[in-house]
Amino acid sequence: MDIQGDVAEGFEAVREAFVRNFEVLGDRGAAVAVYRDGRRVVDLWAGPKDVKGGAGAVGGAGVVGGAGEPWAPGTAQVVRSATKGVAAVVPLLLHQRGLLDLDAPVAAYWPEFKAGGKERALVRDLLAHRAGVPALDVPLTPAEAADGVSGARAVAGQRAFWEPGSAHGYHAQTYSWLLSELVLRVTGASLGKWLAQEVTGPRGLEFWIGLPDAETARVGRVGPVEAPELPGAVRTRPRRNVSEAYADPSSLTRRAFAAITPMADENDPGYRAAELPASAGIGTARGLAGLYAALLGDTEDGTRLFTPDTLRLAGTELSSGPDRVLVVNTRFGPGPMLHSPASPLLSPASFGHPGRGGSLGFADPEAGIGFGYVTNAHAKSVTADPRAQALVRAVRAAL
């Protein structure tokens, strides 16, 4: 495998882990970037831009045979739920600016939301997956999900599945419309446009929620892949209650992920252009890592995004314990997912978000780390992909 890019002295283990991801763990095309104290110390990429662009076998020597446009420094991909961690920056900045009260009822900003037993839902409940509407009685089509109107109307009218604030469960798809409408009611702008105008655009960060037409050529095609069989590996199976939840069409787990039915085509230009903060963000590894580095205030231009109080808030636990959707114990702050056995990050101080299938972004304030891993090969992992975890372990070893 021809690995491009470089690593700073002391971070060679990250390059070794990245190589192994291709040689052993079945990666196709991917990139990883790491900032430490505002300086980029890891910047690596390899493989084809499109998941099938290097058509051939994945084995001891990585991707062999085939042709296709290679991954470039500016190649971007759909990062699925890693988008949620980026999107959470917007309400946290609105709170920092005094425009959004986390202890106010959601209905104070969005009156229609109080229907269906949700009148007591607070903004902090919405951000921390405690709002009680992880699924829809009537799923939306991909076109409805992306139209900017149907999603907000559906979650506002949806009856709560539990008393808001009393429990938490991952709002896999509905988080898009909950967060988008809240930001729209507060600012008058869509979340994707506000993010571009106030955060990513001024800093040249390559990350979009709602891909502009001018950026379409840089985006590769993503697709599902099977994890390779590892010699001598012990085959493990999910716990029975987890596997049953995903297999049962009537379970809250299946219904949460099926809030958009049928599943949208992630390579469709219309889907990429849609502002879906739960699942459709598109970015480079540099952009993802750079955004988290900017939150820490350790950027090359010295610009601080979060004040110390907001930085502490981002890593403050609001939800923990049994997740009614993911059926494992999870931890959430006001938007970001927090370090836990189900979703290990760098340390207990870390906050960020994984993307189902592989991608991962997070910040670690104690270590001064901003991390971003982006792949076009979507595995069956949900919160802890082996490739991302191998890179995280390598970063930890380098500190």
C-alpha positions as CSV (number, residue, x, y, z in Angstrom):
1,M,0.0,0.0,0.0
2,D,1.4,3.4,-1.0
3,I,0.9,5.6,2.0
4,Q,1.0,9.3,1.3
5,G,1.6,12.2,3.8
6,D,3.8,12.4,6.8
7,V,3.9,12.2,10.6
8,A,5.9,14.2,13.1
9,E,8.7,12.6,15.1
10,G,7.2,10.5,17.9
11,F,4.0,9.7,16.0
12,E,5.4,6.9,13.8
13,A,3.2,4.4,15.5
14,V,0.2,6.1,13.9
15,R,1.6,5.5,10.5
16,E,2.2,1.8,11.3
17,A,-1.4,1.4,12.5
18,F,-2.7,3.1,9.4
19,V,-0.7,0.7,7.2
20,R,-2.0,-2.2,9.2
21,N,-5.6,-1.0,8.6
22,F,-5.1,-1.6,4.9
23,E,-3.0,-4.8,5.2
24,V,-5.0,-6.6,7.8
25,L,-8.3,-4.8,8.7
26,G,-9.6,-4.3,5.1
27,D,-9.6,-0.5,4.6
28,R,-10.0,0.6,1.0
29,G,-9.5,4.4,0.9
30,A,-9.0,6.4,4.0
31,A,-7.2,9.4,5.7
32,V,-6.2,10.3,9.2
33,A,-5.2,13.6,10.6
34,V,-4.1,14.6,14.1
35,Y,-3.4,18.0,15.6
36,R,-1.5,18.4,18.9
37,D,-1.6,21.9,20.5
38,G,-2.6,23.4,17.1
39,R,0.2,21.7,15.1
40,R,-0.7,19.0,12.6
41,V,1.4,16.0,13.6
42,V,-0.3,13.3,11.5
43,D,-1.5,13.7,7.9
44,L,-1.8,10.4,6.1
45,W,-4.0,9.1,3.2
46,A,-4.0,6.1,0.9
47,G,-6.1,4.0,-1.4
48,P,-8.6,4.9,-4.0
49,K,-11.0,7.9,-3.8
50,D,-14.0,5.6,-4.6
51,V,-14.5,2.5,-2.4
52,K,-14.5,0.3,-5.5
53,G,-11.9,2.3,-7.4
54,G,-9.1,-0.1,-6.4
55,A,-11.1,-3.1,-7.4
56,G,-9.2,-6.2,-6.3
57,A,-8.4,-8.2,-3.2
58,V,-7.6,-6.9,0.2
59,G,-5.1,-9.1,1.9
60,G,-1.6,-9.1,3.3
61,A,-0.4,-6.5,0.7
62,G,-3.5,-4.2,0.9
63,V,-5.5,-3.3,-2.2
64,V,-4.1,-4.8,-5.3
65,G,-5.0,-4.6,-8.9
66,G,-7.7,-2.5,-10.5
67,A,-7.6,1.2,-11.3
68,G,-9.3,4.4,-10.2
69,E,-8.6,7.9,-9.1
70,P,-6.3,7.8,-6.0
71,W,-7.2,9.5,-2.7
72,A,-5.7,13.0,-2.6
73,P,-5.1,15.4,0.3
74,G,-8.4,17.1,-0.4
75,T,-10.5,14.0,-0.8
76,A,-13.7,14.2,1.3
77,Q,-16.2,11.5,2.2
78,V,-19.6,11.1,3.9
79,V,-18.8,10.6,7.6
80,R,-22.3,9.5,8.7
81,S,-22.9,10.1,12.5
82,A,-19.5,11.7,13.0
83,T,-21.5,14.6,11.6
84,K,-23.3,14.9,14.9
85,G,-20.2,15.9,16.8
86,V,-19.5,18.7,14.3
87,A,-23.2,19.8,14.3
88,A,-23.2,20.1,18.1
89,V,-20.7,22.9,17.8
90,V,-23.4,25.2,16.6
91,P,-25.8,25.1,19.6
92,L,-22.9,25.2,21.9
93,L,-21.7,28.4,20.2
94,L,-25.2,29.8,20.3
95,H,-25.3,29.1,24.0
96,Q,-21.9,30.7,24.4
97,R,-23.2,33.9,22.7
98,G,-26.2,34.0,24.9
99,L,-28.7,33.1,22.2
100,L,-29.7,29.7,23.4
101,D,-30.6,28.7,27.0
102,L,-30.0,25.0,27.6
103,D,-32.4,24.9,30.5
104,A,-35.3,26.5,28.5
105,P,-38.0,24.3,27.1
106,V,-37.5,23.5,23.4
107,A,-41.1,24.8,22.9
108,A,-39.9,28.3,24.0
109,Y,-38.1,28.5,20.7
110,W,-40.2,26.0,18.7
111,P,-43.8,26.1,20.0
112,E,-45.0,23.2,17.8
113,F,-42.6,20.8,19.5
114,K,-44.6,20.6,22.7
115,A,-47.2,18.3,21.1
116,G,-47.2,14.6,22.0
117,G,-46.1,14.9,25.6
118,K,-43.0,16.9,24.8
119,E,-43.9,20.2,26.5
120,R,-41.4,19.6,29.3
121,A,-38.5,18.7,27.0
122,L,-35.5,21.0,27.6
123,V,-32.9,22.1,25.1
124,R,-30.3,20.1,27.0
125,D,-32.6,17.0,26.7
126,L,-32.8,17.5,22.9
127,L,-29.0,17.8,22.6
128,A,-28.3,14.8,24.9
129,H,-30.6,12.3,23.2
130,R,-33.2,12.6,26.0
131,A,-36.0,14.2,24.0
132,G,-37.9,10.9,23.6
133,V,-38.4,11.0,19.8
134,P,-35.7,8.7,18.4
135,A,-38.1,7.2,15.9
136,L,-41.2,8.2,13.8
137,D,-44.5,6.4,13.6
138,V,-44.5,7.1,9.9
139,P,-40.9,7.1,8.5
140,L,-39.9,9.7,5.9
141,T,-38.7,9.0,2.4
142,P,-35.2,10.2,1.5
143,A,-36.8,13.1,-0.4
144,E,-38.9,14.2,2.6
145,A,-35.9,13.8,4.9
146,A,-34.0,16.2,2.8
147,D,-36.6,18.8,2.0
148,G,-36.0,21.0,5.1
149,V,-39.7,21.0,6.1
150,S,-41.1,17.4,6.5
151,G,-38.6,16.3,9.1
152,A,-39.2,19.1,11.5
153,R,-43.0,18.8,11.1
154,A,-42.7,15.0,11.8
155,V,-40.7,15.2,15.0
156,A,-42.8,18.1,16.3
157,G,-45.9,16.0,15.9
158,Q,-44.5,12.7,17.1
159,R,-45.6,11.4,20.4
160,A,-42.8,10.9,22.9
161,F,-41.6,7.3,23.4
162,W,-40.7,8.2,27.0
163,E,-41.1,11.2,29.3
164,P,-38.5,13.6,28.0
165,G,-35.5,13.9,30.3
166,S,-36.2,10.6,32.1
167,A,-34.0,8.4,30.0
168,H,-31.9,8.5,26.9
169,G,-31.8,6.7,23.6
170,Y,-29.8,7.5,20.5
171,H,-31.7,9.7,18.1
172,A,-29.9,8.2,15.0
173,Q,-31.8,10.0,12.3
174,T,-34.3,12.3,14.0
175,Y,-31.4,14.3,15.5
176,S,-31.1,15.9,12.0
177,W,-34.5,17.6,12.2
178,L,-34.4,18.3,16.0
179,L,-31.1,20.2,15.7
180,S,-31.8,21.8,12.4
181,E,-35.1,23.3,13.4
182,L,-33.9,24.5,16.8
183,V,-31.0,26.4,15.1
184,L,-33.3,27.7,12.5
185,R,-35.7,29.1,15.1
186,V,-32.9,30.7,17.0
187,T,-30.8,32.2,14.2
188,G,-33.1,32.3,11.1
189,A,-30.4,30.4,9.2
190,S,-30.0,26.7,8.5
191,L,-27.5,24.8,10.6
192,G,-25.3,24.0,7.6
193,K,-25.2,27.6,6.4
194,W,-24.5,28.9,10.0
195,L,-21.7,26.4,10.4
196,A,-20.1,27.5,7.1
197,Q,-20.4,31.2,7.8
198,E,-19.3,31.2,11.4
199,V,-17.0,28.3,11.9
200,T,-15.6,26.3,8.9
201,G,-15.5,28.9,6.2
202,P,-13.5,31.6,8.0
203,R,-11.0,28.9,9.1
204,G,-10.7,27.1,5.8
205,L,-11.9,23.8,7.3
206,E,-13.0,21.3,4.8
207,F,-16.3,20.1,6.3
208,W,-19.8,20.7,5.0
209,I,-23.3,19.9,6.2
210,G,-24.9,20.5,2.9
211,L,-22.3,20.0,0.2
212,P,-21.9,23.0,-2.1
213,D,-21.9,22.3,-5.9
214,A,-18.3,23.7,-6.1
215,E,-17.0,20.9,-3.9
216,T,-18.7,17.9,-5.5
217,A,-15.6,16.8,-7.5
218,R,-13.5,16.2,-4.4
219,V,-16.0,13.7,-2.8
220,G,-15.4,9.9,-3.2
221,R,-18.0,7.2,-3.4
222,V,-18.6,5.2,-0.2
223,G,-19.9,1.6,0.2
224,P,-20.3,-1.3,2.5
225,V,-17.4,-3.8,3.1
226,E,-17.1,-7.1,4.9
227,A,-14.5,-7.3,7.7
228,P,-11.7,-9.7,6.6
229,E,-11.1,-13.0,8.3
230,L,-8.1,-12.7,10.5
231,P,-5.9,-15.8,11.0
232,G,-6.1,-17.1,14.5
233,A,-8.8,-14.6,15.5
234,V,-11.6,-15.7,17.8
235,R,-15.0,-15.0,16.2
236,T,-17.1,-12.9,18.6
237,R,-20.8,-12.3,18.3
238,P,-22.9,-9.3,19.7
239,R,-24.7,-10.0,22.9
240,R,-28.1,-11.6,22.2
241,N,-30.2,-8.6,23.3
242,V,-28.2,-6.3,21.0
243,S,-28.4,-8.6,17.9
244,E,-32.1,-9.2,18.6
245,A,-32.8,-5.5,18.8
246,Y,-31.2,-4.9,15.4
247,A,-33.0,-7.9,13.9
248,D,-36.5,-7.0,15.2
249,P,-38.3,-4.6,12.8
250,S,-40.6,-3.5,15.7
251,S,-37.8,-2.6,18.1
252,L,-37.0,0.9,18.9
253,T,-33.5,0.2,17.6
254,R,-34.6,-0.7,14.1
255,R,-37.2,2.0,14.0
256,A,-34.7,4.7,15.0
257,F,-32.3,3.8,12.2
258,A,-35.3,3.4,9.8
259,A,-36.7,6.9,10.4
260,I,-35.7,7.4,6.8
261,T,-37.1,4.5,4.7
262,P,-35.8,3.3,2.3
263,M,-32.2,4.0,3.2
264,A,-30.9,7.0,1.3
265,D,-28.2,6.6,-1.4
266,E,-25.2,8.2,0.3
267,N,-23.6,8.7,-3.1
268,D,-26.5,10.6,-4.6
269,P,-25.7,14.3,-5.3
270,G,-29.1,15.3,-3.8
271,Y,-28.4,13.5,-0.5
272,R,-24.9,15.0,-0.3
273,A,-26.4,18.5,-0.8
274,A,-29.0,18.0,1.9
275,E,-28.5,19.5,5.4
276,L,-28.8,16.4,7.6
277,P,-26.7,17.0,10.7
278,A,-27.3,13.5,12.0
279,S,-25.8,11.6,9.1
280,A,-24.8,13.4,5.9
281,G,-21.8,15.6,6.8
282,I,-19.0,15.5,4.3
283,G,-15.4,16.3,5.1
284,T,-11.7,15.5,4.9
285,A,-9.7,14.1,7.8
286,R,-7.9,17.4,8.0
287,G,-11.1,19.3,8.2
288,L,-12.6,17.0,10.9
289,A,-9.4,17.0,13.0
290,G,-8.9,20.7,12.4
291,L,-12.3,21.6,13.7
292,Y,-11.8,19.8,16.9
293,A,-8.4,21.4,17.3
294,A,-10.0,24.8,16.8
295,L,-12.4,24.1,19.7
296,L,-9.5,23.8,22.0
297,G,-8.1,27.2,21.0
298,D,-4.9,25.7,19.9
299,T,-5.1,26.6,16.2
300,E,-2.3,27.9,14.0
301,D,-4.0,31.3,13.6
302,G,-4.7,31.5,17.4
303,T,-8.4,31.7,17.0
304,R,-10.4,30.2,19.9
305,L,-13.8,28.8,19.1
306,F,-14.8,27.8,22.6
307,T,-14.3,29.7,25.8
308,P,-13.0,27.7,28.7
309,D,-16.6,27.4,30.1
310,T,-18.0,26.1,26.8
311,L,-15.1,23.7,26.5
312,R,-15.9,22.2,29.9
313,L,-19.6,22.1,29.0
314,A,-18.9,20.1,25.8
315,G,-17.4,17.3,27.9
316,T,-20.0,17.4,30.7
317,E,-22.0,14.2,31.0
318,L,-25.7,14.7,30.6
319,S,-26.7,11.1,29.7
320,S,-25.2,7.9,30.8
321,G,-26.1,4.2,31.3
322,P,-28.5,2.0,29.3
323,D,-29.3,3.5,25.9
324,R,-32.8,2.6,24.8
325,V,-31.9,2.5,21.2
326,L,-28.3,1.2,21.0
327,V,-29.0,-1.3,23.8
328,V,-25.6,-0.7,25.4
329,N,-24.4,1.8,28.0
330,T,-23.6,5.1,26.3
331,R,-22.5,8.6,27.5
332,F,-23.4,11.9,25.9
333,G,-22.7,15.5,26.7
334,P,-24.7,18.4,25.1
335,G,-24.4,16.9,21.7
336,P,-21.0,15.2,21.7
337,M,-20.6,11.5,22.5
338,L,-18.2,11.0,25.5
339,H,-15.6,8.3,26.1
340,S,-17.0,5.0,27.2
341,P,-16.3,1.2,26.8
342,A,-18.9,1.2,24.0
343,S,-17.2,4.1,22.2
344,P,-13.6,4.5,23.4
345,L,-12.0,7.8,22.6
346,L,-8.5,8.9,23.7
347,S,-9.3,9.4,27.4
348,P,-12.2,10.2,29.8
349,A,-11.6,13.9,28.9
350,S,-12.4,13.3,25.2
351,F,-15.6,14.4,23.4
352,G,-16.6,13.9,19.8
353,H,-18.6,11.3,17.7
354,P,-18.0,8.1,15.7
355,G,-19.8,7.5,12.4
356,R,-21.4,4.1,11.8
357,G,-19.1,2.2,9.6
358,G,-15.8,3.7,10.6
359,S,-15.3,7.5,10.6
360,L,-14.4,9.2,13.9
361,G,-13.7,12.7,15.1
362,F,-13.0,14.0,18.6
363,A,-11.1,16.5,20.8
364,D,-9.2,15.8,23.9
365,P,-8.6,19.0,25.9
366,E,-6.1,17.4,28.4
367,A,-3.8,16.1,25.6
368,G,-4.5,19.0,23.2
369,I,-5.5,16.6,20.5
370,G,-7.9,17.1,17.6
371,F,-8.4,13.8,15.7
372,G,-10.1,12.9,12.4
373,Y,-10.4,9.6,10.5
374,V,-12.4,9.3,7.3
375,T,-13.0,6.2,5.2
376,N,-15.0,5.2,2.2
377,A,-15.2,1.6,3.3
378,H,-18.2,1.3,5.6
379,A,-18.0,-1.7,7.9
380,K,-20.7,-3.1,10.2
381,S,-19.4,-1.3,13.2
382,V,-21.6,1.2,15.0
383,T,-19.7,3.0,17.7
384,A,-16.2,1.4,17.8
385,D,-14.7,0.5,14.5
386,P,-11.5,-1.6,14.7
387,R,-9.6,0.7,12.2
388,A,-10.4,3.9,14.1
389,Q,-9.6,2.3,17.4
390,A,-6.2,1.1,16.2
391,L,-5.4,4.7,15.3
392,V,-6.6,6.0,18.6
393,R,-4.4,3.5,20.5
394,A,-1.5,4.5,18.4
395,V,-2.0,8.2,19.2
396,R,-2.3,7.4,22.9
397,A,1.0,5.5,22.7
398,A,2.7,8.5,21.1
399,L,1.7,10.9,23.9
